[in-house]
């Protein structure tokens, strides 16, 4: 029997919130700040995964605005080969850290934290410069 090694699909969300974007501080390795997001469950669409992950990690019900871009560099996550599709979303209400997040913050282009994990700084640079 042949064993297949395929990349793992993930969804990440740029949540536009209170004149900035939300990042979560990761509770688990790799530690640092990240876009809300995570692995797509079997039988789940990318869109549903993005909404679920946003709810789990920020407590917010988001409205997806559009698909932003897909990032597939095999080195983007040192733990596994992942492919992420990033969505832009809006949300209201009170954000709170939950699930895999130990902290939450609202940042602008000029106030981003230093320790951003994965390729999320590249994604945010693409977002802030209007690359896609």
Secondary structure, DSSP 8 states (H G I E B T S, - for coil): -------EEEEEEEEEETTEEEEEEESSSS-SEE-EEEE--TT--HHHHHHHHHHHHH---EEEEEEEEEE--TTSSSSS-EEEEEEEEEE-S-----TTEEEEEEE-GGG--S-B-TTHHHHHHHHHHT--
